[in-house]
Amino acid sequence: MSGVGGEIFVDEARELLAEVESALLALERDAEDPELVATLFRALHTLKGSGAMFGFDDIATVAHEMETVFEQVRSGSLAVSAELVDLGLLALDHLRTLVALAAGEAREHPDVVGLLARIGAFSGRSAKGEPLIPAARAIGSDLLRTYRIRFHPPADIFQRGLNPLGFLHELYALGDCLAVVQTGEIPDLQAFDPQRCYLFWDLILTTAADHDAIRDIFIFIEDGCRLNISLIDEEGWPENAADYKRLGEILVERGDLATRDLEQVLRERKRLGESLVEAGLVDSSRVGSALAEQQRIQELRRQRQEGGTAKSLRVNSEKLDQLVDLVGELVTIQARLSQTSLRSHDPDIAAVAEEVERLTWALRDQVLNIRMLPIGTTFGNFRRMVRDLGAELGKEVELVTGGGETELDKTVLERLNDPLAHLIRNCIGHGIESPTERLEAGKSRTGRIQLFASQVGSNVQVQISDDGRGLDSRRIRAQAVASGLLAPEAELNEKELFELIFIPGFTTTAEVTSVSGRGVGMDVVRQAVDGLRATIDIASTPGKGTTFTMELPLTLAIIDGLLVDIGGENFVLPLSAVEECIELKQEERKKSGSRNLVYLREELIPFIRLRERFGIPGEAPEIEQIVIATLEKRRVGFVVDSVVGENQTVIKPLGRLYREARGLSGATILGDGSVALILDLPQLVQMEEIAEDALIGAFAGRKD
């Protein structure tokens, strides 16, 4: 596949398939919801049309066959069942593989013929697996058009075994459709023939389909019916709602009224619709249909004027990443300009620098907002996994999500997918009990996993919880001791014991399965959390369940930082974690000795001397600064020589030689061209705790 059109098809197809998957899994829980069936039908119909238009016949064929199945569901001739959902998910997997083939990302072709045979057998029809010829063209262009359609079915349509409402359903599947039934040709009761159709319909259809795609709906009945399709509005036409045709013009265009009769009635200076009905020139249903058309077109144009039908623009993610990089460079240059203006003492340059700073910050915020995506797009990916994994392990599990509208940077979302998947798999494999165990424990048969997101300050909090058996701290300790990961005499609190599950190779499962037993999954979670500059906390109650709480930064590209100086070297601390700065005088240092504790407002706060941690030579100033930060709900101080001030920090990754450097999460270029290292505060605290434990152990050994 090549070309922009093919790329657009692949992107749209994947969005449609995600919509299909979500609707299928929801339909399994609520089989009586007609809107879910309608959603499936619309998505499959669109996929069928676009697949045929781009020449992907297998995609169009599979989508068409599944569309037919759900048309049977919609009409009431087929009931929703577990077998139907399983078939839908199987077809979904085939369609995903076919789309991957179209994108050049897969090589093995799925068994489409076998799938079509299963679909045909399920729906009671024969499916030969032949390409769909011709596939209905659901999409004619990117523009929305509005058509006026008069559908006058043949009088003997019922005797042909056809239902006119089926054609209306096809029109509704193409877009936003308004139908007005016309009853003016129904005869008196004495002349009424129940086997004949006297009704006809006026429809206003707003769609991306072209004229031929609409006419194709009536291809098998066109010879016997009176059909008129007229284009009456299109994006790009005059937007003034008041410019649309008057009622009389619409009736004349439709052939419902002669021009001379219109002119005669207009001379009476009465309300046109009432006058026409009183004169017997037009019946009230035709006037109502014309008024409906007038109101619909006026509303569409009014919405376009107000931006109501503004389209989204698809942009390649690589181009967006390049734009973010350029904005990052602009932030650096803007900082340099601000420093230059301060040194020059020129009011004109200062005014320009302030304006550039304002525009740069506004541009930065807009570009970062473009990269923000609702986290619900990631949440939806896990419903299928929960369903399949629960079935594999013989457990009944439901996934409940909330806060899906919470937004995160696209890069964070992409890297969040794996740790969330491992945590959910851990909840199903270790936490949720079998239906029998749950019933014996007085719980419902079905276990529940909850996935919630919310914004907390400048971070996003994601909680993954289950109502299973919870973590057994005694079992974790015993396994850690048996594995040599923990000394038998070591004293750890419950929180510290829970942290052991993140150690590589640690597992409490004796048997290796496809879900657990190798001690790898939670290590992946820890690595991903550290890579995202995030934190993770565990809370668990035996018999009640376990909750994992992750605190994530909104973005990984640009952050607000606090610039500090240590021995002439610049460092940046993430401003979101900083609470305040206090002085540390020489006499206070001597008083604290080697304990590294400071007393602040009736609270003892431990601090880390960064000069010592990084081995920076030279004497510390008489008055140092302690930057107080909050990390994982506890306060920790970081001692620096001086605080320079706030700084817009564009994060640059460290080179290969420094990737293993602990306590650093990246670097940034300052306005004067110098480099400042960005500190990883949680990692620094962890390093200090390890060093302290080693020191205590060495001291205890010497004492023995």
NUPA-755318 format. One line per 2 residues: for each residue x, y, z of C-alpha. Coordinates in nm, 3 decimals, padded with zeros to 5 digits, always signed. Example, Ala and Ser with C-alpha at 12.3 -4.5 7.8 and 13.67 -1.06 7.14 Angstrom:
2
+01.230 -00.450 +00.780; +01.367 -00.106 +00.714;
***
This chain:
704
+00.000 +00.000 +00.000; +00.127 +00.344 -00.082;
-00.005 +00.696 -00.100; -00.180 +00.931 +00.138;
-00.522 +00.782 +00.054; -00.411 +00.434 +00.160;
-00.264 +00.566 +00.485; -00.588 +00.749 +00.561;
-00.784 +00.428 +00.493; -00.565 +00.229 +00.735;
-00.601 +00.493 +01.009; -00.978 +00.513 +00.965;
-01.012 +00.134 +00.942; -00.829 +00.087 +01.273;
-01.052 +00.346 +01.440; -01.362 +00.169 +01.304;
-01.237 -00.171 +01.421; -01.171 -00.032 +01.768;
-01.528 +00.097 +01.766; -01.654 -00.246 +01.656;
-01.460 -00.422 +01.934; -01.589 -00.184 +02.200;
-01.950 -00.224 +02.080; -01.921 -00.606 +02.060;
-01.793 -00.635 +02.418; -02.060 -00.394 +02.540;
-02.328 -00.590 +02.350; -02.224 -00.904 +02.538;
-02.314 -00.726 +02.863; -02.627 -00.551 +02.734;
-02.785 -00.750 +02.454; -03.100 -00.535 +02.455;
-02.932 -00.207 +02.361; -03.035 -00.125 +01.999;
-02.786 +00.163 +01.981; -02.494 -00.082 +02.012;
-02.627 -00.281 +01.716; -02.671 +00.041 +01.520;
-02.311 +00.140 +01.604; -02.182 -00.196 +01.479;
-02.389 -00.172 +01.164; -02.270 +00.182 +01.084;
-01.902 +00.101 +01.148; -01.912 -00.216 +00.935;
-02.103 -00.037 +00.659; -01.845 +00.242 +00.647;
-01.557 -00.008 +00.651; -01.719 -00.202 +00.368;
-01.757 +00.106 +00.151; -01.412 +00.250 +00.210;
-01.248 -00.093 +00.168; -01.418 -00.140 -00.169;
-01.328 +00.213 -00.278; -00.957 +00.154 -00.212;
-00.960 -00.190 -00.372; -00.936 -00.407 -00.059;
-01.200 -00.658 -00.165; -01.145 -00.907 +00.120;
-01.198 -00.634 +00.378; -01.513 -00.519 +00.200;
-01.643 -00.876 +00.172; -01.592 -00.969 +00.539;
-01.740 -00.637 +00.653; -02.038 -00.690 +00.422;
-02.108 -01.039 +00.555; -02.090 -00.923 +00.918;
-02.305 -00.622 +00.832; -02.565 -00.865 +00.699;
-02.553 -01.062 +01.024; -02.615 -00.750 +01.232;
-02.889 -00.642 +00.996; -03.062 -00.965 +01.099;
-03.007 -00.869 +01.464; -03.144 -00.522 +01.399;
-03.453 -00.659 +01.228; -03.516 -00.903 +01.516;
-03.467 -01.223 +01.315; -03.142 -01.308 +01.498;
-03.083 -01.290 +01.874; -02.767 -01.165 +02.040;
-02.576 -01.456 +02.194; -02.229 -01.548 +02.316;
-02.177 -01.735 +01.986; -02.259 -01.417 +01.792;
-02.010 -01.212 +01.995; -01.743 -01.482 +01.950;
-01.805 -01.481 +01.574; -01.788 -01.102 +01.568;
-01.455 -01.103 +01.754; -01.318 -01.369 +01.518;
-01.418 -01.158 +01.218; -01.264 -00.856 +01.391;
-00.931 -01.039 +01.425; -00.940 -01.131 +01.055;
-01.019 -00.772 +00.959; -00.731 -00.642 +01.172;
-00.493 -00.880 +00.998; -00.628 -00.773 +00.657;
-00.576 -00.408 +00.749; -00.222 -00.489 +00.865;
-00.164 -00.656 +00.527; -00.294 -00.344 +00.354;
-00.051 -00.136 +00.560; +00.240 -00.369 +00.475;
+00.278 -00.469 +00.841; +00.182 -00.838 +00.804;
+00.267 -01.117 +00.561; +00.041 -01.410 +00.644;
-00.304 -01.391 +00.488; -00.593 -01.504 +00.713;
-00.838 -01.776 +00.610; -01.110 -01.548 +00.471;
-01.293 -01.831 +00.290; -01.323 -02.034 +00.610;
-01.444 -01.730 +00.801; -01.710 -01.652 +00.541;
-01.829 -02.013 +00.559; -01.867 -01.984 +00.938;
-02.055 -01.655 +00.901; -02.283 -01.806 +00.636;
-02.352 -02.114 +00.847; -02.428 -01.900 +01.151;
-02.669 -01.669 +00.971; -02.834 -01.954 +00.777;
-02.702 -01.842 +00.437; -02.442 -01.976 +00.195;
-02.119 -01.777 +00.180; -01.896 -01.867 -00.117;
-01.615 -01.637 -00.019; -01.628 -01.444 -00.348;
-01.526 -01.077 -00.360; -01.807 -00.831 -00.308;
-01.910 -00.706 -00.656; -01.997 -00.432 -00.661;
-01.940 -00.305 -00.306; -02.161 -00.016 -00.206;
-01.963 +00.306 -00.216; -02.024 +00.446 +00.130;
-01.777 +00.728 +00.087; -01.766 +00.948 -00.221;
-01.546 +01.228 -00.091; -01.445 +01.406 +00.225;
-01.721 +01.666 +00.176; -02.060 +01.638 +00.340;
-02.345 +01.675 +00.093; -02.719 +01.701 +00.151;
-02.961 +01.532 -00.090; -03.334 +01.560 -00.139;
-03.476 +01.214 -00.213; -03.830 +01.126 -00.312;
-03.881 +00.752 -00.290; -04.209 +00.636 -00.439;
-04.199 +00.253 -00.427; -04.397 +00.049 -00.682;
-04.747 -00.034 -00.573; -04.675 -00.409 -00.589;
-04.363 -00.395 -00.372; -04.518 -00.621 -00.107;
-04.604 -00.884 -00.369; -04.236 -00.885 -00.471;
-04.144 -00.987 -00.116; -03.979 -00.656 -00.034;
-04.025 -00.414 +00.255; -03.981 -00.043 +00.170;
-03.852 +00.023 +00.523; -03.541 -00.180 +00.439;
-03.442 +00.082 +00.183; -03.492 +00.356 +00.441;
-03.264 +00.169 +00.684; -02.994 +00.162 +00.416;
-03.026 +00.539 +00.373; -03.006 +00.596 +00.747;
-02.684 +00.394 +00.754; -02.524 +00.637 +00.508;
-02.553 +00.943 +00.729; -02.791 +01.182 +00.901;
-03.133 +01.121 +00.749; -03.472 +01.288 +00.799;
-03.777 +01.110 +00.657; -04.128 +01.249 +00.606;
-04.393 +00.997 +00.506; -04.653 +01.109 +00.249;
-05.002 +00.974 +00.288; -05.188 +01.183 +00.027;
-05.233 +00.894 -00.218; -05.410 +00.659 +00.026;
-05.759 +00.598 -00.127; -06.091 +00.570 +00.048;
-06.155 +00.251 +00.242; -06.377 +00.107 -00.036;
-06.092 +00.132 -00.290; -05.815 +00.035 -00.049;
-05.613 -00.277 -00.147; -05.408 -00.413 +00.149;
-05.164 -00.578 -00.094; -05.065 -00.248 -00.255;
-04.836 +00.026 -00.120; -04.981 +00.378 -00.128;
-04.718 +00.550 +00.087; -04.412 +00.733 -00.038;
-04.135 +00.922 +00.138; -03.952 +01.252 +00.117;
-03.605 +01.226 +00.271; -03.329 +01.474 +00.348;
-02.993 +01.291 +00.370; -02.665 +01.452 +00.482;
-02.379 +01.218 +00.398; -02.028 +01.179 +00.258;
-02.168 +00.932 +00.003; -02.199 +01.034 -00.361;
-02.505 +01.027 -00.585; -02.423 +00.682 -00.725;
-02.383 +00.528 -00.380; -02.736 +00.642 -00.290;
-02.881 +00.517 -00.617; -02.711 +00.177 -00.566;
-02.940 +00.120 -00.266; -03.239 +00.109 -00.501;
-03.062 -00.086 -00.779; -03.288 -00.391 -00.749;
-03.612 -00.192 -00.749; -03.528 +00.115 -00.952;
-03.716 +00.000 -01.262; -04.049 -00.013 -01.087;
-04.028 +00.287 -00.852; -04.034 +00.662 -00.895;
-03.704 +00.787 -00.753; -03.567 +01.137 -00.756;
-03.231 +01.230 -00.596; -03.125 +01.595 -00.599;
-02.820 +01.761 -00.445; -02.943 +02.062 -00.248;
-02.646 +02.157 -00.028; -02.271 +02.096 -00.001;
-01.989 +02.220 +00.219; -01.837 +02.520 +00.047;
-02.172 +02.647 -00.084; -02.305 +02.981 +00.049;
-02.309 +02.957 +00.427; -02.583 +03.212 +00.494;
-02.876 +03.013 +00.632; -03.121 +03.283 +00.528;
-03.015 +03.246 +00.162; -03.179 +02.906 +00.125;
-03.488 +02.866 -00.090; -03.829 +02.978 +00.025;
-04.113 +02.733 +00.082; -04.276 +02.801 -00.255;
-03.952 +02.748 -00.445; -03.899 +02.411 -00.279;
-04.253 +02.295 -00.368; -04.209 +02.407 -00.730;
-03.871 +02.230 -00.757; -04.025 +01.909 -00.625;
-04.306 +01.927 -00.882; -04.570 +01.953 -00.610;
-04.684 +02.301 -00.719; -04.712 +02.489 -01.048;
-04.539 +02.827 -01.076; -04.859 +03.007 -01.181;
-05.047 +02.871 -00.879; -04.766 +02.991 -00.652;
-04.777 +03.342 -00.799; -05.153 +03.356 -00.758;
-05.142 +03.256 -00.391; -04.857 +03.499 -00.317;
-05.078 +03.788 -00.425; -05.314 +03.712 -00.137;
-05.040 +03.811 +00.115; -05.127 +03.530 +00.357;
-04.903 +03.264 +00.508; -04.806 +03.059 +00.207;
-04.836 +02.710 +00.355; -05.185 +02.770 +00.496;
-05.303 +02.935 +00.173; -05.181 +02.646 -00.043;
-05.354 +02.387 +00.176; -05.679 +02.592 +00.190;
-05.677 +02.625 -00.189; -05.635 +02.251 -00.228;
-05.321 +02.299 -00.437; -05.094 +02.099 -00.202;
-05.174 +01.867 +00.089; -05.039 +01.946 +00.437;
-04.788 +01.658 +00.442; -04.609 +01.794 +00.133;
-04.595 +02.141 +00.287; -04.458 +01.988 +00.607;
-04.193 +01.801 +00.409; -04.083 +02.120 +00.232;
-04.067 +02.308 +00.562; -03.856 +02.024 +00.711;
-03.612 +02.056 +00.421; -03.590 +02.431 +00.464;
-03.524 +02.405 +00.838; -03.269 +02.124 +00.795;
-03.057 +02.314 +00.538; -03.075 +02.637 +00.739;
-02.959 +02.452 +01.050; -02.672 +02.281 +00.864;
-02.549 +02.613 +00.729; -02.584 +02.777 +01.066;
-02.374 +02.500 +01.223; -02.106 +02.542 +00.956;
-02.094 +02.915 +01.024; -02.050 +02.845 +01.396;
-01.796 +02.568 +01.334; -02.043 +02.295 +01.429;
-01.931 +02.070 +01.143; -01.563 +02.157 +01.153;
-01.354 +01.861 +01.047; -01.056 +01.718 +01.223;
-00.728 +01.705 +01.035; -00.522 +01.386 +01.030;
-00.154 +01.452 +01.087; +00.124 +01.194 +01.082;
+00.252 +01.147 +01.438; +00.612 +01.185 +01.322;
+00.534 +01.533 +01.189; +00.376 +01.619 +01.522;
+00.686 +01.498 +01.706; +00.902 +01.714 +01.479;
+00.681 +02.012 +01.560; +00.726 +01.950 +01.933;
+01.102 +01.931 +01.885; +01.099 +02.264 +01.700;
+00.891 +02.424 +01.975; +01.145 +02.292 +02.224;
+01.425 +02.460 +02.031; +01.219 +02.779 +02.020;
+01.179 +02.769 +02.400; +01.558 +02.745 +02.434;
+01.617 +03.038 +02.195; +01.351 +03.243 +02.376;
+01.533 +03.187 +02.708; +01.856 +03.303 +02.543;
+01.683 +03.614 +02.409; +01.545 +03.694 +02.756;
+01.893 +03.670 +02.908; +02.036 +03.890 +02.632;
+01.770 +04.155 +02.693; +01.850 +04.160 +03.066;
+02.219 +04.219 +02.995; +02.156 +04.487 +02.734;
+01.933 +04.709 +02.954; +01.763 +04.817 +02.630;
+01.387 +04.874 +02.683; +01.308 +04.803 +02.316;
+01.486 +04.467 +02.322; +01.321 +04.389 +02.658;
+00.975 +04.460 +02.510; +01.045 +04.232 +02.213;
+01.179 +03.960 +02.446; +00.865 +03.975 +02.662;
+00.639 +03.948 +02.356; +00.840 +03.655 +02.216;
+00.820 +03.487 +02.557; +00.443 +03.529 +02.567;
+00.398 +03.391 +02.214; +00.641 +03.104 +02.275;
+00.458 +02.991 +02.587; +00.122 +03.016 +02.409;
+00.258 +02.815 +02.113; +00.409 +02.559 +02.350;
+00.076 +02.509 +02.529; -00.115 +02.475 +02.199;
+00.128 +02.224 +02.050; +00.132 +02.013 +02.366;
-00.249 +02.024 +02.377; -00.256 +01.887 +02.021;
-00.061 +01.583 +02.144; -00.300 +01.526 +02.433;
-00.532 +01.227 +02.390; -00.806 +01.095 +02.618;
-00.683 +00.798 +02.820; -01.010 +00.620 +02.744;
-00.866 +00.525 +02.403; -00.611 +00.311 +02.590;
-00.862 +00.180 +02.845; -01.082 +00.044 +02.567;
-00.799 -00.180 +02.443; -00.813 -00.392 +02.758;
-01.175 -00.512 +02.745; -01.093 -00.781 +02.493;
-00.785 -00.888 +02.690; -00.987 -00.920 +03.014;
-01.254 -01.123 +02.838; -01.011 -01.363 +02.667;
-00.776 -01.405 +02.963; -01.064 -01.467 +03.202;
-01.199 -01.737 +02.971; -00.852 -01.894 +02.940;
-00.813 -01.918 +03.321; -01.173 -02.024 +03.382;
-01.257 -01.702 +03.568; -01.545 -01.463 +03.525;
-01.409 -01.108 +03.515; -01.556 -00.773 +03.420;
-01.366 -00.451 +03.356; -01.510 -00.122 +03.482;
-01.350 +00.201 +03.361; -01.389 +00.564 +03.456;
-01.227 +00.899 +03.385; -01.168 +00.809 +03.022;
-01.187 +01.178 +02.926; -00.869 +01.252 +03.126;
-00.599 +01.356 +02.879; -00.233 +01.255 +02.857;
+00.045 +01.324 +02.611; +00.042 +01.074 +02.324;
+00.397 +00.962 +02.406; +00.300 +00.887 +02.767;
-00.008 +00.695 +02.651; +00.197 +00.483 +02.412;
+00.441 +00.387 +02.686; +00.162 +00.334 +02.940;
-00.003 +00.053 +02.746; +00.243 -00.224 +02.846;
+00.255 -00.157 +03.223; -00.125 -00.133 +03.238;
-00.156 -00.462 +03.049; +00.083 -00.635 +03.291;
-00.098 -00.497 +03.595; -00.435 -00.613 +03.465;
-00.295 -00.956 +03.380; -00.152 -00.970 +03.734;
-00.493 -00.884 +03.880; -00.658 -01.162 +03.680;
-00.384 -01.422 +03.730; -00.303 -01.358 +04.099;
-00.586 -01.152 +04.241; -00.922 -01.267 +04.107;
-01.033 -01.605 +04.243; -01.217 -01.878 +04.054;
-01.601 -01.858 +04.061; -01.611 -02.143 +04.315;
-01.363 -01.973 +04.550; -01.550 -01.645 +04.525;
-01.883 -01.804 +04.610; -01.729 -01.981 +04.908;
-01.587 -01.646 +05.026; -01.933 -01.484 +05.003;
-01.850 -01.286 +04.689; -02.025 -01.272 +04.353;
-01.912 -01.520 +04.087; -01.781 -01.241 +03.866;
-01.465 -01.064 +03.971; -01.428 -00.695 +03.904;
-01.125 -00.499 +03.785; -01.159 -00.122 +03.802;
-00.952 +00.114 +03.590; -00.990 +00.483 +03.676;
-00.803 +00.798 +03.578; -00.816 +01.153 +03.714;
-00.604 +01.464 +03.699; -00.435 +01.558 +04.025;
-00.257 +01.892 +03.994; -00.002 +01.870 +03.714;
-00.010 +01.488 +03.714; -00.254 +01.220 +03.611;
-00.343 +00.946 +03.859; -00.435 +00.602 +03.726;
-00.576 +00.338 +03.962; -00.598 -00.033 +03.881;
-00.784 -00.230 +04.146; -00.940 -00.572 +04.183;
-01.178 -00.725 +04.439; -00.980 -01.049 +04.464;
-00.784 -01.222 +04.738; -00.535 -00.940 +04.799;
-00.161 -00.965 +04.865; -00.033 -01.197 +05.137;
+00.262 -01.014 +05.298; +00.374 -01.327 +05.490;
+00.383 -01.535 +05.172; +00.573 -01.259 +04.990;
+00.829 -01.245 +05.270; +00.871 -01.622 +05.277;
+00.919 -01.636 +04.899; +01.169 -01.348 +04.908;
+01.373 -01.522 +05.180; +01.358 -01.856 +04.995;
+01.476 -01.686 +04.675; +01.766 -01.515 +04.851;
+01.622 -01.171 +04.783; +01.575 -01.092 +05.151;
+01.775 -01.175 +05.462; +01.575 -01.377 +05.718;
+01.641 -01.118 +05.991; +01.551 -00.817 +05.774;
+01.267 -00.604 +05.913; +01.035 -00.458 +05.650;
+00.697 -00.293 +05.689; +00.401 -00.400 +05.477;
+00.458 -00.132 +05.211; +00.823 -00.238 +05.171;
+00.721 -00.604 +05.144; +00.472 -00.519 +04.868;
+00.752 -00.341 +04.680; +00.936 -00.675 +04.655;
+00.698 -00.795 +04.384; +00.869 -00.551 +04.144;
+01.208 -00.723 +04.182; +01.312 -00.909 +03.862;
+01.249 -01.281 +03.893; +01.024 -01.256 +04.199;
+00.702 -01.457 +04.182; +00.473 -01.633 +04.428;
+00.345 -01.874 +04.161; +00.511 -02.213 +04.156;
+00.370 -02.321 +03.818; +00.469 -02.133 +03.501;
+00.166 -02.041 +03.288; +00.098 -01.805 +02.998;
-00.001 -01.543 +03.256; +00.242 -01.577 +03.547;
+00.524 -01.767 +03.706; +00.837 -01.618 +03.553;
+00.862 -01.302 +03.765; +00.892 -01.076 +03.461;
+00.563 -00.883 +03.438; +00.596 -00.663 +03.744;
+00.959 -00.588 +03.664; +00.837 -00.455 +03.328;
+00.592 -00.236 +03.517; +00.869 -00.092 +03.738;
+01.096 -00.024 +03.440; +00.814 +00.149 +03.250;
+00.712 +00.357 +03.553; +01.071 +00.472 +03.605;
+01.102 +00.554 +03.236; +00.790 +00.770 +03.254;
+00.922 +00.961 +03.559; +00.615 +00.828 +03.736;
+00.551 +00.666 +04.073; +00.352 +00.357 +04.170;
+00.201 +00.273 +04.507; +00.039 -00.051 +04.629;
-00.241 -00.089 +04.880; -00.393 -00.429 +04.961;
-00.634 -00.585 +05.206; -00.644 -00.968 +05.239;
-00.970 -01.101 +05.103; -01.076 -00.761 +04.973;
-00.841 -00.687 +04.684; -00.542 -00.484 +04.569;
-00.505 -00.133 +04.430; -00.212 -00.005 +04.223;
-00.194 +00.376 +04.201; +00.026 +00.536 +03.937;
+00.114 +00.908 +03.927; +00.209 +01.012 +03.574;
+00.338 +01.340 +03.428; +00.110 +01.503 +03.170;
+00.392 +01.522 +02.916; +00.751 +01.408 +02.869;
+00.853 +01.681 +02.624; +00.864 +02.011 +02.814;
+00.836 +02.064 +03.188; +00.856 +02.352 +03.431;
+01.178 +02.312 +03.628; +01.360 +02.471 +03.919;
+01.715 +02.561 +03.815; +01.976 +02.518 +04.092;
+02.354 +02.554 +04.119; +02.599 +02.313 +04.286;
+02.968 +02.398 +04.265; +02.918 +02.601 +03.948;
+02.721 +02.319 +03.778; +02.356 +02.361 +03.679;
+02.086 +02.108 +03.766; +01.707 +02.108 +03.717;
+01.448 +01.969 +03.960; +01.091 +01.906 +03.829;
+00.890 +02.198 +03.965; +00.575 +01.987 +04.004;
+00.740 +01.802 +04.297; +00.886 +02.111 +04.467;
+00.705 +02.257 +04.769; +00.940 +02.524 +04.906;
+01.304 +02.625 +04.960; +01.464 +02.691 +05.301;
+01.811 +02.791 +05.417; +02.064 +02.553 +05.570;
+02.326 +02.743 +05.768; +02.667 +02.611 +05.866;
+02.583 +02.584 +06.237; +02.270 +02.379 +06.152;
+02.483 +02.144 +05.941; +02.719 +02.089 +06.232;
+02.427 +02.038 +06.469; +02.266 +01.768 +06.248;
+02.597 +01.583 +06.215; +02.568 +01.277 +05.993;
+02.194 +01.233 +06.043; +02.091 +01.468 +05.756;
+01.765 +01.575 +05.918; +01.613 +01.920 +05.936;
+01.336 +02.033 +06.170; +01.067 +02.226 +05.979;
+00.738 +02.334 +06.138; +00.730 +02.049 +06.393;
+00.832 +01.788 +06.134; +01.163 +01.612 +06.086;
+01.251 +01.600 +05.717; +01.543 +01.393 +05.582;
+01.761 +01.558 +05.320; +02.016 +01.448 +05.062;
+02.336 +01.644 +05.005; +02.358 +01.649 +04.623;
+02.717 +01.779 +04.633; +02.821 +01.458 +04.809;
+02.593 +01.234 +04.604; +02.747 +01.352 +04.274;
+03.101 +01.393 +04.411; +03.128 +01.761 +04.317;
+03.456 +01.905 +04.451; +03.494 +02.234 +04.638;
+03.369 +02.387 +04.959; +02.998 +02.441 +05.017;
+02.889 +02.801 +05.082; +02.816 +02.912 +05.437;
+02.444 +02.924 +05.363; +02.308 +02.645 +05.143;
+01.951 +02.591 +05.022; +01.729 +02.291 +05.089;
+01.469 +02.228 +04.818; +01.175 +02.050 +04.987;
+00.993 +01.809 +04.753; +00.700 +01.571 +04.801;
+00.762 +01.221 +04.664; +00.517 +00.935 +04.712;
+00.336 +01.121 +04.991; +00.651 +01.194 +05.192;
+00.869 +01.503 +05.210; +01.238 +01.492 +05.127;
+01.495 +01.773 +05.108; +01.770 +01.818 +04.844;
+02.063 +02.039 +04.947; +02.205 +02.269 +04.677;
+02.441 +02.568 +04.681; +02.185 +02.814 +04.548;
+01.849 +02.835 +04.372; +01.865 +03.019 +04.040;
+01.491 +03.025 +03.963; +01.218 +02.870 +03.749;
+01.307 +02.753 +03.402; +01.117 +02.624 +03.100;
+01.289 +02.288 +03.055; +01.303 +02.110 +02.719;
+01.396 +01.751 +02.799; +01.672 +01.597 +02.591;
+01.762 +01.228 +02.631; +02.108 +01.140 +02.757;
+02.352 +00.980 +02.515; +02.425 +00.608 +02.507;
+02.723 +00.643 +02.739; +02.508 +00.797 +03.012;
+02.186 +00.597 +02.981; +02.274 +00.387 +03.285;
+02.355 +00.693 +03.497; +02.140 +00.675 +03.811;
+01.960 +00.976 +03.949; +01.933 +01.157 +03.615;
+01.635 +01.158 +03.379; +01.773 +01.375 +03.099;
+01.934 +01.706 +03.018; +01.837 +02.048 +02.886;
+02.011 +02.336 +02.711; +01.991 +02.670 +02.891;
+01.958 +03.008 +02.731; +02.334 +03.075 +02.751;
+02.408 +02.750 +02.565; +02.525 +02.553 +02.870;
+02.386 +02.212 +02.962; +02.191 +02.139 +03.281;
+02.119 +01.785 +03.402; +01.761 +01.701 +03.504;
+01.741 +01.513 +03.834; +01.532 +01.200 +03.887;
+01.422 +01.270 +04.245; +01.256 +00.932 +04.326;
+01.564 +00.749 +04.200; +01.793 +00.968 +04.411;
+01.588 +00.885 +04.721; +01.603 +00.514 +04.635;
+01.982 +00.531 +04.591; +02.019 +00.705 +04.928;
+01.806 +00.440 +05.101; +02.013 +00.159 +04.949;
+02.336 +00.327 +05.058; +02.200 +00.377 +05.410;
+02.086 +00.012 +05.438; +02.431 -00.102 +05.324;
+02.596 +00.122 +05.583; +02.372 -00.010 +05.861;
+02.445 -00.368 +05.753; +02.819 -00.307 +05.752;
+02.803 -00.148 +06.097; +02.599 -00.438 +06.233;
+02.853 -00.682 +06.089; +03.144 -00.508 +06.255;
+02.955 -00.503 +06.586; +02.900 -00.877 +06.569;
***
